[in-house]
Amino acid sequence: MSTVVPIREPVTISLELDAALQEAIQDLMPEVREWPAVKEFGVEVTRELVARIAITRGLKSMHKRPASNPTKAKPQKPEVVPDIDEPTPEAVEDAPIKLNASGLIDPPSGWSVWRPTERVPTTQEDVHGYYTRQGWDRWWGKVQNETISFYYSRDPELHDVLPFDGKSPQGKSVMVQKTPWGPGHIIPHKW
């Protein structure tokens, strides 16, 4: 049995953030500046404020999660998604893979990282937990007229992550799609 000690005074916590997390925080600053409450109250948007919002919302999300243990998920062999019948435009195939100053891959246009403010469906929380623990981010993009959600890491050293081994309520598995920018692990529609 653990004892809960009430916190009476604010505590300063120091965190060491890697380049990807720093960039994610920096990328959210313009969005937070546009929030009506921020504009109304004249709040100064700093990296510290955005980080605090991310931590607070992350904690709320974790407390709302259904009781499960995603750490029990075991890696499985990848299920390779067949190439799309329509040919990919040459510009995409020949596009050089660009690395930023931190050594991370610059993904192609059309791939959008899932913002911390965007809700992950409750049926996908175990999948999301598995990939975020591996250092991967949730992304979305369009294939023909359909929006897809997938997990991907901009860090080339993390590309060997095995797909999540769980199944959707319909019995579908995560699919692996090879791309010139590294593998994407696609969440089947209606997971």
C-alpha positions in Angstrom: 0.0 0.0 0.0 1.4 3.4 -1.0 1.0 6.6 0.9 -0.2 9.7 -0.9 1.6 12.8 0.2 -0.3 16.0 -0.7 1.7 18.5 -2.7 1.3 21.9 -1.0 3.8 24.0 -3.0 4.6 24.1 -6.7 7.7 22.1 -7.6 10.1 22.9 -10.4 10.9 19.9 -12.5 13.9 19.8 -14.9 13.6 17.6 -18.0 16.2 16.8 -20.6 14.5 16.8 -24.0 15.9 15.3 -27.1 15.9 17.3 -30.4 12.6 15.7 -31.6 10.7 16.7 -28.5 12.1 20.2 -28.6 11.1 20.5 -32.2 7.6 19.2 -31.4 7.2 21.8 -28.6 8.5 24.5 -30.9 6.0 23.4 -33.7 3.1 23.7 -31.3 3.8 27.3 -30.2 2.1 29.0 -33.2 -1.0 26.8 -32.7 -1.2 27.6 -29.0 -0.8 31.4 -29.8 -4.0 31.1 -31.8 -6.1 29.7 -29.0 -8.9 32.1 -28.1 -8.1 32.0 -24.4 -4.4 32.8 -25.0 -5.4 35.8 -27.2 -8.1 36.9 -24.7 -5.9 36.9 -21.7 -2.7 38.0 -23.4 -0.7 35.0 -22.3 2.9 34.8 -23.4 3.5 31.5 -25.2 6.8 30.0 -24.3 8.3 26.6 -24.8 7.9 26.0 -21.0 4.1 26.8 -21.3 3.6 24.5 -24.3 5.6 21.7 -22.5 3.4 22.2 -19.4 0.2 22.0 -21.5 1.5 18.8 -23.1 2.4 17.2 -19.8 -1.0 18.2 -18.3 -3.0 16.9 -21.2 -0.9 13.7 -21.4 -1.5 13.0 -17.7 -5.3 13.6 -18.2 -5.2 11.3 -21.2 -3.4 8.6 -19.3 -5.8 8.8 -16.3 -8.8 8.3 -18.7 -7.3 5.3 -20.4 -9.1 1.9 -19.9 -7.3 -0.5 -17.6 -4.9 -2.4 -19.7 -1.2 -3.2 -19.9 0.2 -2.3 -23.3 3.7 -3.3 -22.1 2.6 -6.9 -22.5 2.4 -6.4 -26.3 4.9 -8.6 -28.0 6.5 -7.7 -31.3 5.4 -9.7 -34.4 6.7 -10.4 -37.8 5.7 -7.5 -40.2 2.7 -7.9 -42.5 3.9 -6.2 -45.6 1.3 -4.1 -47.4 1.4 -4.6 -51.2 2.3 -1.6 -53.3 -0.6 0.5 -54.5 -1.5 -0.4 -58.1 -1.3 3.2 -59.3 2.3 4.3 -60.0 3.8 6.8 -57.6 4.8 10.1 -59.3 8.5 10.1 -60.3 9.1 13.3 -58.2 8.3 11.3 -55.0 10.4 8.3 -56.0 13.4 10.4 -56.9 13.1 12.8 -54.0 16.3 12.7 -52.0 15.9 11.9 -48.3 16.7 15.1 -46.4 18.1 15.1 -42.9 17.9 18.1 -40.7 20.6 19.4 -38.4 19.7 16.8 -35.8 20.1 13.9 -38.2 16.3 13.3 -38.5 14.6 12.6 -41.8 12.5 15.4 -43.3 9.3 13.5 -44.3 7.6 14.2 -47.7 4.9 16.8 -48.0 1.5 15.3 -47.3 2.6 13.5 -44.2 1.4 15.3 -41.1 2.5 14.5 -37.5 -0.4 13.9 -35.1 -0.5 16.8 -32.7 -0.6 16.1 -28.9 -3.9 18.0 -28.9 -5.5 15.5 -31.4 -7.4 12.7 -29.8 -6.3 9.1 -30.3 -9.3 6.7 -30.5 -9.7 4.7 -27.3 -9.5 1.5 -29.3 -6.0 2.4 -30.4 -4.5 3.5 -27.1 -2.5 0.3 -26.6 -1.1 0.7 -30.2 -0.3 4.3 -29.5 1.4 3.5 -26.2 3.5 0.8 -27.9 4.8 3.1 -30.6 5.4 6.1 -28.5 7.5 4.0 -26.1 9.6 3.0 -29.2 10.2 6.7 -30.0 7.8 6.7 -32.9 5.2 9.4 -33.7 1.6 9.0 -34.9 1.1 10.6 -38.4 -1.7 10.9 -40.9 -1.8 11.4 -44.6 -4.1 10.8 -47.6 -3.9 7.8 -50.0 -6.2 8.5 -52.9 -9.4 9.8 -51.1 -8.8 8.1 -47.8 -7.1 9.5 -44.7 -4.8 7.0 -43.1 -3.2 7.0 -39.6 0.3 5.4 -39.2 3.3 5.4 -37.0 6.7 6.5 -38.2 10.0 7.6 -36.8 12.1 10.3 -38.4 15.1 8.8 -36.7 16.7 6.3 -39.1 18.2 4.4 -36.2 14.7 3.5 -34.9 13.4 2.1 -38.2 13.8 -1.5 -37.1 10.9 -1.5 -34.6 8.6 -4.5 -35.0 4.9 -3.9 -35.6 2.5 -3.9 -32.7 1.3 -7.5 -32.2 -2.3 -6.8 -31.1 -5.4 -7.0 -33.3 -8.2 -4.6 -33.9 -11.7 -5.6 -32.7 -12.2 -6.8 -36.3 -9.1 -9.0 -36.1 -6.9 -6.8 -38.3 -3.2 -6.3 -37.7 -0.9 -3.3 -38.1 0.5 -3.3 -41.7 4.0 -2.2 -42.7 4.5 0.0 -45.7 8.0 0.5 -47.0 8.7 4.0 -48.2 11.9 5.8 -49.4 11.8 7.6 -46.0 11.7 4.4 -43.9 8.9 2.1 -42.9 5.4 3.3 -41.8 3.2 1.1 -39.6 -0.3 1.6 -40.8 -3.4 1.3 -38.5 -6.1 -0.5 -40.5 -9.3 1.5 -41.1 -12.0 1.2 -38.3 -9.5 -0.2 -35.7 
